[in-house]
Amino acid sequence: MLQLEKLQLEKRETIADVINLVLGAWLFLTPWIFGFVPNTAASWNAWLSGVAIGVVALAALLAFAEWEEWINLLLGVWVAVSAWAVGFAIHATATWVHVVTGIIVAVVAGVRLWFMHRTPPRVSA
């Protein structure tokens, strides 16, 4: 029974990493999808952040370590606030793409961290 629970936990953890890998690829492609390639700040931020999120998610898929989730949490927060930090908030489409994608990446990483650190319920007979 313990082996089955372990497999279910690993499957749930793998799903989180696959989601962040897809979100990294999505963010990388958004300058072309939404047409904000001419906005160099927004497009370069999307490309670099998308690659970083994807690389960290891929690393987590290959050999999980807790630091990978912390890095993706920070990357998600960065992507969400980068429109104002880098200065492309005037471009509404690029801003919304970054905010929404960043929030999702941060939430997925945060939930994964929460699952890692929650204490299992105690069973008493």
Secondary structure, 3 states (H helix, E strand, C coil): CHHHHHHHHHHHHHHHHHHHHHHHHHHHHHHHHCCCCCCHHHHHHHHHHHHHHHHHHHHHHHCCCHHHHHHHHHHHHHHHHHHHHHHCCCCHHHHHHHHHHHHHHHHHHHHHHHHHHCCCCCCCC
